[in-house]
Amino acid sequence: MASSCPDRAAARAPLLVAGLAVAASLAASPACAQRRAAPLGPAARTAPAPGRPAAAPPAGTGPLVLAGRVVLVRGADTVPLAGARVVAHRVSPAVQGPFDSLRAGPRGGFRFRVARPDTAAMYVVSTEFAGIGYFSQNFGTAAPEGADSIVLAVFDTSSTGAPLDVAVRHLVVSAPDQADGSRDVLDIVQVSNPGRTTRVARDSAPTWWMLMPRGIEAFRVGEGDVPPSAVRRVGDSLLVRAPFPPGVKQVVAIYVVPSGLTTLRVPIDQPTAQLEVLIEDSVANATGAALAAGNPLQIQGRTFRHFASTRVVRGETAEITFGAPGGGRHLAWLAVVAGVVLLAGGATLAARRRAPVAPAPAAPDADALLRQIVALDERYAGRERETPPAEWSAYQVKRASLKADVAARLARR
């Protein structure tokens, strides 16, 4: 069902970043929660204005080498992928995009040398196999360890195999809106592929799906590791048609609980290793699915009740019961963003590189945004003439939004 309140959903967009930061802070120290971030800067340009030379980036302490090999993982074996096209990308507050490419050697080897690396940039390499993009971790001049021994793994595809399951699911629920008593919910799902092939959809079927709570409104897809175009809601189900390589990918949904719905029932329809519930309501409660109350989470003067479970059983239901809506206060999510967005670290990247279920909560940071930019550029860059105008405009808008987020995070490093 499409969003019935698009204006309200757009106005509450900062909830996504706030919720991700709140989830990430579960693994952070209390002292870190008091750090304040610099104001968001304007979106950076992808290229200098016509006729104006690009400014030279700040020089690093020395050349940065991005070298390694492309390997095809098949079962327990790895096979060098000779001739694979490897692309090097740079994302900084001033410049984003590919800057070099080459064909991998006979043993899958590749090597890029950045003579004057930008100290404010991240560097990543990518390749494509069977129509699916794969990316390395990112590297910067401050911590280039391992940059000369990158293993860029790709996988065969399959529409069958071990079931995809949920490594971690975060539910972040806001305080009631002052105007109408409704609540925003950020539903962050870490989907795990424990197999050794990239799972793809079969015919018209989704690659992965999940039951959603009933009675929710204004549903939309958030910025995770899966493009919004590959996610849709049909009835009470969330359907995803994106490929899932081995490891963990993040799917994000945002929706509204209307004021008349006093209990949000969240069905657990598949194996879930860990469930985390955060509620900005001192009298709210979460029960079922073996949820247990933990210490409240304090961020920038806002209090979130915290419930967690590592004994979630398929077929159970988590029930979130809310307090009286009359005590609601206006949401100042930008204040939360300013205080804790720096806490979103590299946990998602580490989890993505592990094939089994990730044991700890993970939240996306600039890595996830970087991968989305790279994927967009791989698909659209240089293809304006062959792309429908509406689709090209959507690409430009999407890329500009991602660039602004990445630039803000890089500026705070």
C-alpha positions in Angstrom: 0.0 0.0 0.0 1.4 3.4 -0.9 2.0 6.1 1.7 -1.3 7.9 2.5 0.6 10.8 4.1 3.5 11.7 1.8 3.9 15.2 3.2 4.2 14.0 6.7 6.6 11.2 5.7 8.8 13.7 4.0 8.8 16.1 7.0 9.9 13.2 9.2 12.8 12.2 7.0 15.4 13.0 9.6 14.1 10.0 11.7 16.0 7.7 9.5 19.4 9.1 10.4 18.4 9.6 14.0 17.2 6.0 14.4 20.3 4.6 12.8 22.5 6.6 15.1 20.4 5.6 18.2 20.8 1.9 17.2 24.5 2.3 16.7 24.9 3.9 20.1 23.9 0.6 21.7 27.5 -0.5 21.1 29.1 2.8 22.0 30.4 4.1 25.2 28.3 6.7 27.2 31.1 9.3 26.7 30.8 9.1 23.0 27.1 10.0 23.1 28.0 13.4 24.3 30.0 14.3 21.2 28.5 17.0 19.1 28.7 17.1 15.3 29.4 20.0 13.1 26.4 21.4 11.1 25.6 19.7 7.9 27.4 21.3 4.9 25.9 21.8 1.5 26.1 19.1 -1.1 29.4 18.9 -3.0 29.8 19.1 -6.7 30.7 16.0 -8.7 32.8 18.1 -11.1 34.1 21.7 -11.3 32.1 24.3 -13.1 32.8 24.5 -16.9 36.0 26.4 -17.7 37.1 26.4 -14.1 39.9 24.0 -13.1 39.3 21.7 -10.1 41.1 22.6 -6.9 43.9 20.2 -5.9 42.9 18.0 -3.0 44.9 18.1 0.2 48.0 16.0 -0.2 48.4 12.9 2.0 51.6 11.8 3.7 52.5 9.6 0.8 51.1 7.5 -2.1 48.1 5.3 -1.4 48.2 1.9 -3.1 44.9 0.0 -3.7 46.1 -3.4 -4.8 44.9 -7.0 -4.4 43.1 -9.6 -6.4 39.6 -10.5 -7.7 38.6 -14.0 -6.7 35.5 -16.1 -7.5 34.4 -18.0 -4.3 32.9 -21.4 -5.1 32.3 -23.6 -2.1 35.5 -23.7 0.0 37.6 -22.8 -3.0 38.6 -19.4 -4.5 39.4 -19.1 -8.2 41.3 -16.0 -9.5 39.1 -14.0 -11.9 41.4 -12.9 -14.7 40.2 -10.1 -16.9 37.6 -8.7 -14.5 37.1 -5.0 -14.8 38.1 -3.3 -11.6 37.1 0.3 -10.9 38.7 2.7 -8.3 36.4 5.3 -6.7 37.1 8.3 -4.6 34.5 10.0 -2.4 35.4 13.3 -0.7 33.6 16.5 0.2 34.8 18.1 -3.1 34.8 15.2 -5.6 33.0 11.9 -5.9 33.1 9.2 -8.5 35.4 6.7 -10.4 38.9 7.9 -11.1 40.6 4.9 -12.7 39.8 1.4 -14.0 41.7 -1.6 -15.3 41.4 -5.3 -16.2 42.6 -7.8 -13.6 45.7 -9.7 -14.5 46.0 -13.5 -15.2 45.8 -14.2 -11.5 43.1 -11.7 -10.8 45.6 -9.0 -9.6 45.0 -5.3 -9.8 46.9 -2.3 -8.6 46.0 1.4 -8.4 48.4 4.0 -7.2 47.1 7.3 -5.9 50.2 9.6 -5.9 48.5 12.5 -3.9 45.6 11.0 -2.0 43.0 13.3 -0.6 43.2 13.2 3.2 39.5 13.9 3.5 38.5 11.2 1.1 37.6 7.5 1.2 38.8 5.1 -1.5 37.1 1.9 -2.6 37.4 -0.6 -5.5 34.6 -2.4 -7.2 34.0 -5.0 -9.8 31.0 -6.7 -11.5 30.2 -10.4 -11.9 27.1 -11.9 -13.4 25.5 -8.4 -13.5 26.0 -7.8 -9.7 28.4 -5.3 -8.2 30.8 -6.1 -5.5 32.8 -3.7 -3.4 35.8 -3.7 -1.1 36.0 -2.0 2.3 36.9 1.7 2.1 40.4 3.0 2.7 41.7 6.4 3.7 45.1 8.0 4.1 44.9 7.9 7.9 44.6 4.1 8.1 45.7 2.5 4.8 46.7 -0.8 6.5 45.7 -3.7 4.2 45.2 -1.4 1.2 47.9 -3.4 -0.7 46.2 -6.8 -0.1 42.6 -6.4 -1.0 40.6 -9.5 -1.7 37.6 -8.5 -3.8 35.4 -11.6 -3.6 32.6 -12.3 -6.1 30.1 -15.2 -6.1 28.0 -17.3 -8.4 24.3 -16.6 -8.3 21.5 -19.0 -7.3 17.8 -18.7 -6.6 17.9 -21.6 -4.2 19.9 -22.5 -1.1 19.9 -22.1 2.7 17.1 -19.7 3.8 17.9 -16.1 4.3 17.3 -15.1 7.9 17.5 -12.0 10.1 20.8 -11.4 12.0 19.6 -8.3 13.9 16.3 -6.3 13.8 16.1 -2.8 15.3 12.7 -1.2 15.9 13.1 2.5 16.9 9.8 4.2 18.0 9.5 7.9 18.4 7.5 9.8 21.1 4.0 10.7 20.0 3.7 13.6 17.7 2.4 16.7 19.4 -0.1 17.5 16.7 -1.9 14.2 16.2 -0.4 11.7 18.7 0.9 9.4 15.9 4.4 7.8 16.2 7.2 7.2 13.7 8.8 3.8 13.5 12.2 3.0 12.0 12.4 -0.7 11.2 16.0 -1.7 10.5 16.5 -5.3 9.4 19.9 -7.0 8.9 19.2 -9.8 6.4 21.8 -12.6 6.5 22.7 -14.9 3.6 24.7 -17.8 5.3 25.3 -19.5 1.9 28.2 -19.3 -0.5 26.3 -18.0 -3.5 24.6 -14.6 -4.2 20.8 -15.2 -3.8 18.7 -13.8 -6.6 15.0 -13.8 -7.3 13.4 -16.6 -9.2 11.0 -15.5 -11.9 8.5 -13.0 -10.4 9.1 -14.1 -6.8 10.9 -11.9 -4.3 14.4 -12.7 -3.1 13.4 -12.2 0.5 10.2 -11.1 2.3 8.9 -10.4 5.8 5.6 -9.8 7.5 4.9 -6.3 8.7 2.7 -5.1 11.6 -0.9 -4.4 10.8 -2.5 -1.0 11.0 0.6 1.0 10.1 0.4 4.1 7.8 2.6 6.2 5.5 4.9 3.3 4.7 8.1 4.1 2.8 11.5 2.5 2.2 14.5 4.0 4.0 18.2 4.2 2.8 19.8 0.9 3.5 22.0 -1.4 1.5 19.0 -2.3 -0.8 17.8 0.3 -3.3 14.2 1.5 -2.6 13.2 0.5 -6.2 13.8 -3.1 -5.2 11.5 -3.0 -2.2 7.7 -2.8 -2.0 4.9 -3.5 0.3 2.0 -5.7 -0.7 -0.7 -6.0 1.9 1.1 -6.9 5.2 4.3 -8.1 3.5 7.6 -6.4 2.7 9.0 -7.8 -0.6 12.6 -7.4 -1.8 13.9 -8.4 -5.2 17.5 -7.2 -4.8 20.4 -9.8 -4.8 21.8 -10.8 -1.4 25.5 -11.8 -1.5 26.9 -13.9 1.3 27.0 -11.9 4.5 24.6 -9.2 5.7 22.6 -6.6 3.9 20.4 -4.0 5.5 16.8 -3.3 4.6 15.1 -0.2 6.1 11.4 0.6 6.4 9.8 3.7 7.8 6.1 3.9 8.8 3.7 5.6 11.2 1.6 4.2 14.0 -1.7 6.1 14.1 -2.7 7.5 17.5 -5.7 5.1 17.7 -3.3 2.1 17.6 -2.3 1.6 21.2 -0.5 -1.7 20.7 1.9 -2.4 17.8 2.1 -6.2 17.1 5.3 -7.2 15.2 5.1 -10.7 13.8 8.3 -12.7 13.8 7.9 -14.9 10.8 11.5 -16.1 10.3 14.6 -17.0 12.2 15.9 -13.9 14.0 19.1 -14.0 15.9 18.6 -10.7 17.8 15.8 -8.3 18.3 16.3 -4.7 19.7 13.4 -2.3 20.5 14.0 1.3 21.4 10.9 3.4 22.5 10.9 7.2 23.3 8.2 6.8 25.9 8.8 6.3 29.6 5.6 4.3 30.2 5.7 2.2 27.0 6.4 -1.5 27.2 7.6 -4.3 24.9 6.7 -7.9 25.6 6.7 -11.2 23.8 9.5 -12.8 21.7 11.5 -13.2 25.0 12.1 -9.4 25.1 13.7 -8.2 28.4 14.0 -4.6 29.5 17.5 -3.1 29.7 18.9 0.2 30.9 17.2 3.3 29.3 19.3 4.9 26.6 20.0 8.6 27.1 20.9 10.7 24.1 21.0 14.5 24.1 18.4 14.7 26.9 16.0 12.2 25.2 15.2 8.9 26.8 14.6 5.7 25.0 13.4 2.6 26.8 15.5 -0.4 25.6 14.3 -4.0 25.2 16.3 -6.8 23.7 16.1 -10.5 23.0 18.5 -13.1 21.7 16.0 -16.0 22.1 13.5 -15.0 19.4 11.4 -17.9 18.2 9.9 -18.0 14.8 6.1 -17.6 15.0 6.1 -15.4 18.1 4.9 -11.8 18.2 6.6 -8.8 19.8 4.0 -6.4 21.3 4.8 -2.8 21.9 2.2 -1.1 24.1 2.2 2.7 24.2 1.4 5.2 27.0 -1.3 7.8 26.8 -0.7 10.0 23.7 -1.6 13.2 25.5 1.8 13.5 27.0 3.5 13.7 23.6 6.1 16.3 22.8 7.2 17.7 19.5 9.9 15.7 17.8 13.3 17.5 17.5 15.0 14.7 15.6 17.7 17.1 14.2 19.0 17.6 17.7 19.4 13.9 18.1 21.1 13.7 14.7 23.6 16.5 15.7 24.4 14.7 18.9 24.9 11.1 17.9 25.4 10.7 14.2 29.1 10.2 14.7 28.4 7.0 16.6 27.5 5.2 13.4 30.8 3.2 12.9 32.1 0.4 10.7 30.0 -2.4 12.3 27.9 -2.9 9.2 31.0 -3.3 7.0 32.5 -5.8 9.3 29.3 -7.8 9.5 28.9 -7.7 5.7 32.3 -9.4 5.3 31.3 -12.2 7.6 29.1 -14.9 5.9 27.4 -16.2 9.1 24.9 -14.3 11.2 26.5 -11.2 12.8 26.5 -11.5 16.6 26.2 -7.8 17.4 24.0 -4.9 16.3 25.2 -3.0 13.2 24.3 0.3 11.7 25.2 1.8 8.4 27.6 4.7 8.1 29.3 6.4 5.3 30.3 3.0 3.9 26.7 2.2 3.0 26.2 5.6 1.4 29.4 5.2 -0.5 28.4 1.9 -1.9 25.1 3.3 -3.0 26.8 6.2 -4.9 29.2 3.7 -6.6 26.3 1.4 -7.6 24.4 4.3 -9.0 27.4 5.5 -11.0 28.1 2.0 -12.3 24.5 1.9 -13.7 24.0 5.5 -15.0 27.2 7.4 -15.4 27.7 8.4 -19.1 24.3 6.9 -20.1 22.1 10.0 -20.1 21.1 9.7 -23.7 19.9 6.1 -23.4 18.1 6.7 -20.0 14.5 8.0 -19.9 14.4 11.6 -18.7 12.4 10.8 -15.5 14.7 8.0 -14.5 17.8 10.2 -15.2 16.4 13.0 -13.0 15.7 10.5 -10.2 19.3 9.3 -10.5 20.6 12.9 -10.2 18.4 13.7 -7.2 19.3 10.5 -5.5 23.0 10.9 -6.0 22.9 14.5 -4.8 21.2 13.4 -1.6 23.7 10.7 -0.9 26.6 13.0 -1.7 25.3 15.5 0.9 25.2 12.8 3.6 28.6 11.5 2.7 30.2 14.9 2.7 28.7 15.7 6.1 30.1 12.5 7.6 33.6 13.0 6.0 33.7 16.6 7.3 33.3 15.3 10.9 36.1 12.8 10.7 
